[in-house]
Structure formats: C-alpha cells, structure tokens
Amino acid sequence: MATASFCRRTLLARIGTALGAAILLGSATHAAETQANDWPGWRGRNRDGHAADPLPARVDSAPKPLWRKSIGHGYSGVVVSGQHLVFLDDSSGQETAHCLDAATGRELWSQPFAEQYSDEFEAGPRCTPLIDGNRIYVQSCFGEFACLSLDDGKKQWGFHFRDYGMFWVKDRSGGPGAANRRGNSGSAAISGDRIFIQIGSTNGASIAAFDKLQGRLLWKSQNDLTSYASLITGTLGNRHQVIGVTCEGLLGLEATSGDALWRVPFKTGANRNVLTPVLDGDGIVFASYTTGLRRVVIEADGSKVRARQSWLNANLKINLSTPVLVGRHLYGHGPDKDFVCVDASTGAIQWRHTGFNQYASTLASGSRLLVLNDTGEVILLEASPTRYTELGRFQACGKTFSHPAYAHGVLYTRDSRELVAWPLQPSAR
C-alpha cells in the first residue's frame, strides 16, 4: 500500500515536472518569438532594414489604422520591444522620451532627457533610440546620452559628449564636423555587454565603448569628427569590430580594445556622411553624395586586417537613404529622386524608377519591400532584380524623414504631428 502510494506520488511529481517544463518551454518559445518580431533600434533588430514578420501580398489604398496619437516634432525613428513602443520628440522645450503601449497607443510614461535643439528644420531629437532588455538608450542633438529604465523611464546612467572633449560649432553653415554644428543624428550600437557610441571628440574619443549596464567607460579611440551615420558591429576578416563612418572616412575598430583595424579615408562636401554601412558577408557597402556607392572587402592579412575596394559606382551619389540588401541586390532611394536596384556583386544598376522625391526609407521582409516616401506615402514593392513592381500604396502620414518600424505585423509611421499604427497582417497585435 505504502509502495503504491509512493509510486503514485512519484508519477504525479514527474507529470508535474514535465508539465512545468513544457509551460516554461512554451513561455521561452513565445518570448523568443516576441523578441524576434521586435523592432528595437535603428533599421530593426540587426540594423539591416529587415523585419521578421512577413509583408502582405498587397496593401489597400485606404487601410484603417489601429490607433493614432498626437506627438511633438522630431526626426528619430520609432522602436518596439514586446508591448513597449518608444519614440522621441520635442515636448515643452525639451527632448523627451515617450513609452506607449504598442497595441493601444496609451502612454505609459514620458521622460525629458535633454535640452532643446532647433534649426531651420525645426526642433526635436534626430537619433533613433535603442531598446536592449529592460533598458532604453537615448541620445540628444547636443550630445546628451542617457540609459533609461524601460519600465518607468528613470535614468540609470548617462554622460554628455562634452565630458570627453566634443565641442559645438555655432556657425551652422560652416565649420568642421556635421554633428558638431548640426546636431547628432547617428545611433549607438550594442554587441554583447557593450554599447558603442560616436562622441566625435578630436581628443582621442571619436568612438567609445561603455558597459551597457553600468555606463563604465571601457575604451575610447580615434580623433575623427562625427558625421550623421549610425554605427554597426560585425565580424569581418575574422575580427569582431565596430564599423563607423566619420567625417574622415569609413573605419573599423576592434570591439574589445578599440584598436584601429583598417580605414578607407575620404572627404565629402560639408563633412556630411549620412548612410549606415551595409554588411555583405566580409564586405561593406556604403555611399555618400560626394563619392558615390562603393563596396569594400575586409580581409585578414596575417595578424592584421586590411580593406580592399571591390567596386565603386561614382554615379550613385546617394545622399540620405540607406539601401537594404536582399539576396545579391541592393534596393533603395537613389541620387535623382528615384528608386534603384543595384547588383551588390558589381555595383551595376539593374533598374531605376522615378517619382520618389528627396528621401525614402526602405525595409524588407522576404521577397518584398516596404518604402515610406518623404511625402508620407507607403509603397509596397516586389524585391525583384529584373523590374519595378508595385503591390499597392497608401497615404500613411504627412511629410516625414523618420524611418518607420515594422513589428508584430504593425507598421508604425510618424511625422511632425502624429504617430500612427497601421496593421498590415490579420493577426497584428
């Protein structure tokens, strides 16, 4: 009898353990799926413009939004992690972070973090925030950097770029670095336990690495002034590195030490490099409005690393919009108010289509592209290297230079007055 009772208890315990494990596994799987479908930073999870959720086969010309919310001015992109949506704007004369419930648009908290910056392009922050775990990292035009709690917006740590020797140039029409006279626009990048930030100091702190949790300085490197481009990280030539575009050119720094690994020097008019580098295997694709579109290959050379130019298309002087790489082709806004498809292996233009105004943000999923024109019109395209094929378009917002976010089947767009959530999949939110 005692033996039977013991066996029953043992069996029930094992069933309970198995059930608990299954529940935990299910929760972990759900969490992993949620994480994969987030849009936590500049150009998405991997900073490459690719979304995990599929894009629809077509879009209606007059879709119904999930919600709308009035907001202040700003050019930074929207970011999404789980049920949290974060955007930055200019509120009551300060650069301010706002956290919303992504499903309803209800505000969870708002936190001013820096003084206002304004010019002829209006006030408001321009650096897209970055969510990592339960923290969000924000950066102001003037160089105030802060780590905030995603739960309540409370500041965890921060510093000002001037603490490391960054100087401000009041003459906006001239002077050295673009960010030094026009405000910071590039976004920081995270890899492992480190966050990499462009400070733009000529006092040995062009780029610096910090402990992402505590804010402790790990290293600072180089004397380059900062342009508008965002940093990326990756392993090329067998070395994990931080890749940036400064006012002096394209360069790679070893992620662990900050040591310079390679550099492709070039100067552009007004020191205004804007595009984010695009990783392509051991290659990097980058463009400026002065030098054109190029691809460089990063190769191991004994104990060193060297950069070798693969190709240069001097006619593709792309000014503002970073393309996306789908397969072996690049798609994005071209230099002449057009949209282009470029062979990533050769730099040759496959096709171009006019009518895209001055700027357009491009994101990709599978074999489809979603483009947000600066007129606020969303255009769905096939990612085809042979021809331009539209799958529908609709008016999403007013004039905008802000990159949209696409997470959990919902497209989030913003202009200077409103943030709108557009469900593009039946199961969205």
N, C-alpha and C positions, 0 to 999 in steps of 0.2 A: 504493500500500500504506500509506504513511505517512498519506495523506489519509483512507483508510478507517479506519485505527486511531484517528486523531484524531476522526473523526465518531462512532465507537463510544464513545470516552471521553466525548465531549460529550453524547451521548444518555444514557449511564449517569448522568452527573453531573446532567443535567436531571431524569431519573427519580428519582434520589436526593433532589434538592432538592424535587421535588413531593411525594415520599413523606414527607419530613421535615416539610414544611409541613402535609401532611394530618394527620400524627401530632400536631403542635403544635396545629393547629386542633381536632382531636378532644379533646386534653387540655384546651385552653382551654374548649371547649364543656362538657366534663364538669365542669371546675372551676366554670363559671358555673352549671350545673345544681345542683351541690352547694351553692353559695353561695345560690342562690335558695330551696332547700329547708331551709335552716338556720332555727334559732330563736335568734338571737344575743343578744337582750335582752328587756327588759320588753315584753310583749304582741307579741313577734315581731319580724320584720325591720323593719317600718315603724311599729312601736308602735301598730298599729291593731287588733290581735287577729286578723288574717287570716293563714292558713297557705297556703303554696304547694302543698303536697300535698293531693290530694282527700281528703275524708272518705268512709268507706264508706257503702253504701246502708243497711246495718243493722249493729248490734253484737250479739254474742252475750251472753247473760246471765252466762256463766261462761267468759270467754276465758282462754287460757293466757299468762302473762307471758313475756317474753323473758328477763328476769332481775330479781332483787330484791337490794337492798343495804341493810344496817342503817346508819343515819345518826344524827347528833345533832339537837337541836332547832333550829328556825329557821323563819321565815315567808317568806323570799325565794323567788322563782321559780327554776326550772331553766332553763339556757340551753345551746344546742347549736350547734356550728360544725364541720361535717365529722364527723370521728370523735371530736371532743372534746366532752364534756359537763361543765359546771361547775355546782356548787351550793355554797352557803354553809351552815354550821351552827355550832353551839357545840360545840367539842371541847376537852376538858381545860381548861375555863375560859377559852377564847379564841375569838373569832370567827375562823373558819377557812375558807379556800377549798379545795375539792377538785376535781381534774380526773380524770375517768374516761374509759375507752374506751366510747363510746356504744353499741357493738354488744354488749359483753360485761359491762359494769359493773365491769371491772377498774380499780382505782385506779392512775393514772399518777403523780400527786403530790398532796401536800396542803401548804398554807402558812398558818400563823396570821398574821393581819394586824392584829388589834386586840384591845383588852381586852374582857372580857365585859360585856354589859349584860343585866340581868334585872329583871323586874317581876312583877306577879301573872299576867301572860300567859306567863310562863316566859322563859328566856334564849334568845338566838340572834339572828342578823342578820335584818333585815327588808327591806333594799334588794336588789333583783334585780341581779345583776352584768351586765356588758355586754362582749361579745366584739367586737373590731374587729381584723381581720387576725390577727397573732400576739400580740396583747396582750389582756389582760382587765382591766377596771376594777371595783374593789370598793369598797364604802362601808359603814362600820360604823354602829351605832346612835348612838354617841357623837360621830361626825363624823370618823373617820379615813378618809382617801381614799387609795387606792393603785392604781398601774398595775403589773400583774404580767405576766411572760412566760407565754404560753400553753404554751410548750414545757416549762418546768420550774418555774414558779411564782415565780421570783426577782423581787424588787421592782425596777422600773425607775425609778419616781419616786412621790412622794406628799407629802401635807401633812395637817395637822389643821385642822378648821374654826376652832378657837380662834386659830390663827395670823392669821385675818382678823377677829377680834373676836366670833365666835359665843360666847354664854355659855350655861351649863347651869343650869336651874332644878330644884332638888332636890324641890320640892313638886309631886308628880305630879298632885294633884287641882286645882291652880290654876295661876296664872302666865300669862305671855303666849303664846308660840308653842307649838303642839302638839309639833313636833320638839324644841324646847328642853327639854321636860320629859318627853317620852315616847319619845324616840329617833327617829332618821331612818328614814324608810320609802321616800321617793321615790328614783327612779333618775336618773342623769345621762343626757344625750343627746349624740349625736355628729352633726356635719354637716361634711363636708369634713375639714380638718385640725384642727378644733376640737372640744373637749369642753366642754359646758356643765353646770355643777354648781350646785345650790342649797346655799348655805352658810348662809343665814339670819342674816347679821350685820346689825345696825342701824347699822353703821359703814361704810355705802356698799358692802357686799358681800353683798347678798341673793342675787344670782345672779352667777356669774363664768364667764369663758371662759378656757380654757387650751389651749396647744399640746398636742395629744393624744399626741405622741411624746416631747417633752422635759419637759412639765409647766410650761412657762414661762407666767406669767400674762399674758393679752392684754388683758383688761379686767375690771372689777368694777362693779356697778351696783345702785342702789336700796337702801332701808333696811327692807325688809319682812322680817318673821319668816317662817320656813318652816313650811308645813303638811305633810301627808303625800303630796301629789300629786307625780307624776313630770312632768318637762319633756318638751315635744315641740318640733320645729322644722318650719317650713314657709314657703312663700311665699304671702302674703296681701296684698291691696292693693298688689301689685307690689313688695313688700319682703320679703326673706328675714329671718325673725325667729325668736327663741326665745320660746315661749309657756309661761307658768307660772301656777300657782295658789298664791298665798301666803296668809298669814293675813289680808291686807287685800283680796284680790280676784284677778281674772283680769287678766293684763297681757301685753303683747308688747314685746320689746326687739329692736332691730336686731342681727342676728347679728354683723356686722363691728365694731360700735362699742360695743354695749351701751346705746345711747341709747334712752330710753323712747319708744315709738311711740304707745301707747294704753293705756288702763286702764279696767276695769269694776269700780269699788270695791264691795265688800260685806263685811259682817261675819257670821260664823256663830258659833253657840254653841260655846264651848271652842276656838275657832280651829281647827276640825278639818275642813279640806277634804281629801278623800281621792281623788276620782276624777281620772283623767288626762283632759285635754281631748281631744275627738274632732274631727279635722279633717273638714270637709264643704264642699269647694270653697273659696270665700272665707269660709266660715262656721266657727264653732267651737261645739261643743255641750259643755255642762258642767252638772253637778248637784252640789248639796250637800244635806245632810239638814235644813238650815235654810231655804234659799231656793227649792229645787225645781230642775227641769230647765229650761235655757234654751239658746237659740241666738243668738249674736251674729254679725253680718256685719262683716268688716274691709274698709274701703273706702279707696281713695286719694282724698285731698282736697287737690288741688294738690300741694305738696311734702310735705304731711303725710299721716298715716293716722288714720282715726277708726273707732271701734267703734259699731255701731248694733244695738240689740236687735231680733232678728227675731221671737221669740216667747218666752214664759215660761209653763211649766206649774207653778204653785206647789204642785200636789198631788203631783207626782212628786219627793218629797224622798228621793232615792236616797242612801244612806249610804256604802256601801263599794265597790260593784262598778261598774266602767266598762263601759258597753254597747259593742257592735260595730255598725257601720253597714254594712248590706247593701242595695245599691240606694238607695232613698229611705226606708228604715226602720231604726230602732234596735231592737236586741234585747238584753235583759239583765235582771239581777236588779232587781226593783222595790223600793218602800219598805215593803211589807207582807208580806214572806216569800212574794212571788210573782215570776213571770217575766212581763215585759211586752214588747209590740211597740208602738212609737211612730212615728207619721208624722214624719219628720225635717223636712218642709216646714212643718208646722203645730204640732207638739208634741202632737197629739191621740193618745190611747191607742187602738190598733186592737183589741187583745185583751190579756187578762191571765189567768194560770193560777196557782193557789195550790199550796202544798206545797214551797217551795224554801228553807225555814229562814231563817237570818240572812244568809248570804252565798253567792254562786256566781260562779265565774269563767266567762267565755264567750269562745270563739274561733269563728272562721268560716272556711269554705272553700267557694267556690261558693254553692250554694243550701242548704247545710247548716250547722248549728250544733252545737258540742260544749260541753256545760256540765258543770262539776265543782262539785257542791254541797258545802257545808262539812261534810256528813256523809261525804264521800269517795265519793259515788256519781256515776258518769259517765252523762250523759243525752244521747243523740243526737236532734236535732230538725231538722225542716224549717224553713228560713228563709222562712216564709210570712206575708205580711201579713194573711191572711184568717182563719187559725185556728192553734191549737196542735196540732202533730202530732209524736208521739214515734216514733222509729225504733229504739228499744231502749235498754237501760240495764244497767249492771253496777257492782258494788262494786269500786272501784279501790284505795282506801286508807282509813285511819281519818280522824278529824276533821282538817280542813285549811282553812287560809286562804291557801295558796300557789297561785299561778297555774301551771297545767300548761304544758308545752312540747309542740308537735307538729312533729316534723321527720323527714323521710325515711320517712314512713308509720308512725312510732312515737310514741305518746303517753307522756310521762313525768310521773308524779304523785309527790307526796311528802306525808308527814305528819310528825309529830314523831319518828318512829322508823324510817321506811323510805322508800326511793326505789325506784320500780317502773317498768319499761319494758313498755308494752303495744303489741304490733304490731297495727295496725288495717288494714294493707294487706298482701296476699300477698307483695309484693316488699320489705317493710320490712327494711332493713338486710341 
